[in-house]
Amino acid sequence: MKILHIDSSILGGHSVSRQLSSDIVARLKAAHPGAQVTYRDVGAVPLPHLSGAVLTAAQVPQDVTEAVAADLKTGATVLDEILAADVIVVGAPMYNFGISSQLKAWIDRIAIAGKTFRYTEKGPEGLLGGKKAIVALSRGGFYGPDSGMNAFEHQESHLRAVFTFLGIKDVSFVLAEGVNISPEQKAQSLAQAADKIQALAA
């Protein structure tokens, strides 16, 4: 098994999503001792945001500056990582109702026409079928269907749409929400998330 582990929190050791994604990977490795893990921390080492120069150069080969050439090389590496993976584990905190800009920059490097999806006469078709994605979500408040704040939830819905669009049908979410409400609520949410992780890796 090849595991691609992505973290996107900017909070370092204080991050709940990092804790959860690490626990998920540890469970997977315990269940599959020969698993190989590729780790990319886009929170600590952000990818460049996609630029017009890079997009143009990727679509039409041409002479480019050293900076654009380096950017294209980084993008190719990021793409190769997800193409090689069997399981993608993502730590994704909620920032201002959605995912971090750092994680969005990663998505922009993996959603590539002709590589991870293609356009057909019947509409777009994902090319990453057969892979599994497990996403560790953290939220300071509550944004579920019964919270009264569900209309503001653009975190899980965004990631589910991205992975489904790319052809990954097997997508699981581990959620710890309300972690900024109180220490008691955080402990309860983490315990519930731990139970979900154990069940996923069983």
N, C-alpha and C positions, 0 to 999 in steps of 0.2 A: 504494500500500500504506500502511495506517495501522498503526503499531506502538505498542503499549502496553508500556512498560518499567517494571517494578516491581522495586525493590531493598528488601530487608528486613533486611540485616545491621546490627548495632549497632557494627561495628568500623571504620567509615569507610574510610580508605585502606588499612587492613591486611586488608581483607576479600577472601577468595578468591572468594566468590560474586559480589561486585560486579565484580571483574576479569573473570570469565567472562561475566556478563550483558552487560557493556559490549562485550566482544569479539564476542558474538553479534549485538548490535545493529549494531556497526560492519560486520560481514560482510553483514548484511541490507541495510544502506544502500548498501554497495558494489555489491551485486547488483541493487538497486532504487534508483537515484539519486534518484528522485522521492518516496521514502518519507517520510512524516511521522511524527515520534516524539512521543508524549506520555509524559513521565517523572514517576513518583511514587516518592518515597523514603520508605517507611513506617518505615524504620529510624531515619532522622534526624528525620522529622516524623511521629510516630505518629498514626494515626487513633484517635479515641475508641473504646473497647470498647463493643459494643452494650449498651444498657441497656433495662430494662423500659419506661421512659417513652418512649423513642424507638421501640421496637418497637410499643407500643400506639398511639402517635400516627401511625405509618406505616400501620397497619392500619385505624384508625378516625379520620378527620380530626376535629380538635378544637382548641380554644384551647390553646396550649402556652407554656411559658416561652421567653425569648430563647435560653437555652442549648440547649433541645431543638430549637427552630427552626433554630439554626445547625448543630446535629448533623444534622438531616434534610437540610439543604441540602448539607452535605459528603457525606453518603451518596448523594444524588442525583447529584452530580458524579462520584463514584467509579463508580457504576453506569453513567452515560453513557459514561465512558471505555472500559469493557470492551465495551459494546454497539457502540461506534463502531469498535473495533479489528478488524483482519484477523488480526494476529499478536500474541500476548501473550508477552512475554519476562519471566521471573521469576528473580531471584536469591534463592536460598533456602538459607541455611546450616542445619545441624543443630544444634539446641540441646536438650540433654537428651533425645535420641532422637527428637525431632520438629521441627516448624517453629517459628519464633519466634512469640511471642504477637502481635507487630506484624503478621506476615503473616496470622495467624488472624483478626485484627481486619479486615483487608482482605477476606478470604474472606467474613466475616459481612456485608459490605456489598455483595457481588456475588451471593451465593446467595439470590436473592429470588424467592419463588413468584409466578408470573404474569409475571415479567420475564425471568429466565434459566432457569427451569424451571417446569413445571406438573404438577399432580397429575391423573392420569387413572384411568379404571376399570382400566386395565392396569398401573397403577403410575406413578411419576414419569417425566417426559419432559424431557430437556434441550432448551433453546431456542437454544443458541449453536452449532448445527451450522454447518460451513463455515469456522470459525475454526481457527487453528493455535496451539498453545502450545509454547514451548521453555523448559525449566526448567533453570537452572544450579544444581546441587547441590554443596555442599561439606561435608566431614565430617572431623573430626580423626582418627578411627579408621576401622576397616573394619567394614562392616555388610552385606556382600554375602551371597549364598546359601551360600558356602563358608567364611565367616568365623567361624562359631560364635556370631555376635552378630546374626544376621538377625532373630531374634524381637524385637529391640529397635529395629528400623528402622521408624519411623512418620513418615518424612519424604517419601520418594518415593511410598510407598504412599498416604499421605494426599492428596498433590497429584494423583496419578493418579486417585484416586477422585473428588476434587472436580471436576476438569476433565471427566472422563467423565460424571459425574452431570449436569453442565451442558450436555452434548451435544457437547463438543469431543473428537472421536475421534482427531484428529491431534496427539498429545502426544509430544514428544521430550525426553529428559533428557541433559544433559551433566554428568558426575560427576567431581569431584576428591575422592578420599577418602584417608585416611591422611596428611593434610597436617600433622598435628602429631606424626607419628612421628619424622621426621628431615628435615633440609633436602634430602637426596637423594631421599627418598620424595615430598616435596612437589614437587620439580622434575619428577620422573617423572610424577606425577599431573597436573600442569599441562600437560605436553607431550602426554599422552594426551588430555586435555580439548581442547587446541588442535586436535588432529587431528580430533576429533569435530565441533568447531565448523566447521572448514573443510569437512568432508563435508556437514554440514547445510545450509550456505549455498551449496553448489555448485549 
